[in-house]
């Protein structure tokens, strides 16, 4: 009899056991969040300062629920990174499923936001309530990233709870490897949203450039 379990119930230990998942702490595995990041404009910084101010204002009247985090913080970031525009597509609350056939188990869940480019999953974004630690959604996000059917491409993820943000990179294989960025916090000196936006822009550009090179090679 097949047993269906929620992605929210999956632990990191279970992912390591069932999917040969391992953490890579070598900076060379995930340089995309650290090097050659694009500059952001003064207008973009001004917009992100307003996002920070809006979020700070919301904290005065908790709790801040998940949908509010997406509306106030995540949506402006995706807009400024041009991820609402072609060639990207946004899919919200997309259902994913992973089957462990040998054990009769199906893992199901819904990704908060999925950015798609020509069937390549660019980023799975899991948004948590402001009171939750990022660790609360780590295994859930990795489960969604493992569900990517395009196993020959790296998948990028972002988990946030409104004030804190962390990027993920996953490469599937016989041993699936993942790495994480440092945590960016909206209340660090300055405004860490500048870095978050710059990384989003960098990842979007990387994916588009990769696909353009593949098309040119095919046409040539």
Secondary structure, 3 states (H helix, E strand, C coil): CCEEEEHHHCCHHHHHHHHCEEECCCHHHHHHHCCCCCCCCHHHHHHHHHHHHHHHHHHHHCCCCHHHHHHHHHHHHHHHCCCCCCCCEEEEEEEEEEEEHHHCEEEEEEEEEEEEECCEEEEEEEECCCCCCHHHHHHHHHHHHHCCCCCCCCEEEEEECCCEEEEEEEECCCCEEEEECCCEECCCCCCCHHHHHHHHHHHHHHHHHHHHHHHHHHHC
